[in-house]
Amino acid sequence: MTTLGHEQSQSLGPFDVEESVPLLFRFPLNLSAYLGLGFICIVGCTPRNPEVWRLNPEYEDRLADYADVGGYEIRPPKGYTPSQRDVKDSELEARGVAWTTPPRPSGTAPLLMVVVSQHPGAELTTAQERVFKYLRNMGKSKVGWSQTRVETGTINGIKFAHARWSGIHNQPNSPLDGKQLEGFVYFTKTETGFIQISSQDVESESLTLAEAAAMTFRRK
């Protein structure tokens, strides 16, 4: 047009959003073409019942084999390299996997991320509220900000809330500064936590491919 917002009752620690990049994956800035998309079916999915989202078969050959993410799995785009980070303390247990490519000459790169988190003993908000917080955080470092409404649907039987956003990145000394970014995010609530799928880039084609990958997310 993929991070977790922060709230006092269920702090996400290393997953908090700061300058559009979660601390869990605070790569050097030349890898920081971060993540985030919402919905209206575009190229990466097939026309469908508004509550059921599926992979467009035309994208099958552009996705790699299934990769594990904390008891779930997803097919990332071919040619993307994964990095995994785990966090565990008394308030949070989480696994995040980010897939990216070598940076472009501009210093940007596509990035797809999945975070599976557990919040023992916390009073959890809804998936929709997590999306709203995510959008508020992302918008803090953007000008010309716009976002879609938050909608809900299912991917392989799992209910998600999602939204798309766009804006010009406003962060001096960043290779993204002054660049038009677009992104998406999906959140689902589990019994004890949340799952986030998100992507962000300066190029729409990589976001379409990331959305196609999101359509493959499923339980193992």
N, C-alpha and C positions, 0 to 999 in steps of 0.2 A: 505494500500500500503503500520474536517472541516471545513481563517479569512479575514478580509477586509484589503486591503493595505492602505497606506497613501499617499496622494498627496496634495499639498498645496492648490489647487483650490477647494477641497472638502474634508476638513479634517474630519476624522471620529471620532475624539476625543477618547472616551473610547473604540472604536472598533479598534484602531490602533494596528498593530501587534508588539509585543515585546517578544523576546525569545520564539516564536512559540505560545504564549497564548494571546488571545485578552484580554485587560483590562476589558472588559465587563464581562468576565467569568474568572477572575483571581482567580481560586480555589486554595486551598493549593496544593502544588506540588504533593502530593500523589493522586490527582485527575486530574493531568495535562496530561494524555495520550491524547493529544488534537486531533484535527481534520484536516482533509484535504481531492482525487482520480481523475482521468480523465476518459478516456474511451478506449475501446475495450471491447466488451461485454464479461464478464466472467461469474461467476455463478449466480450473483444476478439479471440478466436480461435475457430476451429471445433473441435468434437470431432475427435480425430485419433489416428493411431498415436502412441504416447508419444514416438517419436523424430522426428516430423515436425510442425512448427508452421506453421499457415497463418492468413492473415487471414480473419476472419469477413466475408462479403460485406455484411452489414448495415452495416459501417463504411466502405464504399467512399466514400460521398458525404460523409463527414466528414473525409476526408483530402485534402490538396492534391496538386498534381502532384509528380513526383519532383524531388528536389534533390540536387545533387552533394556528396559528402563524400570527398575524397581517393581518387578512383578507384572509389568505391562510390556508391550512391544510396539514398534513403529518401523516403517520402511523409510529411511532417510533418502534424499536424492543421491544418485550415484556420483562418486567422486568427492563427496564430502567426508572429512575426517572428524571422528568424534573425540571429545574430551569429557572426562567424567569427574565430578566432584561430589563427595559425600560429607554431610554435616550431621553430627549427633550430639545433643546435650539434653538437659532435663526438660526443655520446652519444645525442642524441635528435632525431628529426625527426617532427613531429606536426601534424596539423590537427584542430581541434575546431570543431564547429558546434553552437550551442545555439539552440533555438527556445523562445520564451516569449510571454506576453501582457502587456498593461499590468497593473500590480499591482491587486489587490482593495483595498477599503477597509481590510482588515486588514493590508495590506502584503505579503501572500503572492501567489504566482503560480505557475502550472504551469510546468514546464521539462522539455524533452526534449533530451538531448545525445548526440551521436555523436563519438567521438574515434578517429582512425586514427593509430597511432603506429608508428614504425620505430626500432629500437635497434641501430645498427650495431655489430657485434662483441660484443654482450652475450650472455651465456648465459641464454636465456629460460626462464622457468618455464612451467607449464601454465596453460591458461585457468581451470581449476578453482582453482588456487592463487591466481590473480589475484582471483577472486571472494572467496575466504576473506580475503585481505588487505583488500579493499574493505570487506567486512562488519565486520572488526575496526576499521577506521578510522571507519566510520560510527557504530559502536556507542559510540565514546568520548564523543560529545557527546549521548548519549541515556540516558534512564532508562526502566525498563519495557521493555527491549530484547527483541525476539524476531526470529527469522529462520527461513526454511525451509531444508531441506537443499539442497545444490547438486546440480542435475540437468543433464543434457545432452540436446540435441536439435538439429535442423537447421532453419534458416530459408532457404528458397530454395537449398538445397544447401550452406549454410555451417554448420558445426558450432559450436554455442555452449554455454557453461556459464552457468547462471543461478541466481538466488536472489531471494527477496523478503525484506523486512524491515519492521519497524515499531518505533516508540518515541516517547517524549515528548522533544522537543528541550529541551536544558538549556544555554542560552547567554544569560546576562543581556544586556540592551540589544539583543537581536535581536527583530524582530517575530515570529519563530518560537518564541521562548522560551515553554515551557509548552504548546506545541501538539503534538497527536498527528500524527505524520508516518508515511507509508507510502511504500515505494519499491521499485524493482527494478533489477537490473543484469544485463546479458548481456556476456560476454567471449568472444572467439574469438582463437585464436593464428594468426598468419600466418607466413610463412617468416622474417621479420625483425622482427616486432613483434606488436602486439595491436590489436584493435578493441573498443571499449566502447560499448554502448548503455545509457543509464540514464535514469531519471525519478524524481521525488519530488514529493509534494504533500500538502496537508492534506485534499484532496477525492478520494475514490475514483474518481469519474467521470472526472476528467482522467487518472488513471493507466490506466484501462481504455482510454481513447482513445490514450494514449501507447503502450500495449502493442499496440494495433491498428497503430499506425505502425511499431513495431518489426518486426511481421510482414512488412512490405514491403521490408525491407533486402535489398539484392542487389548483386552485382557489376555494373558498367556493361557 
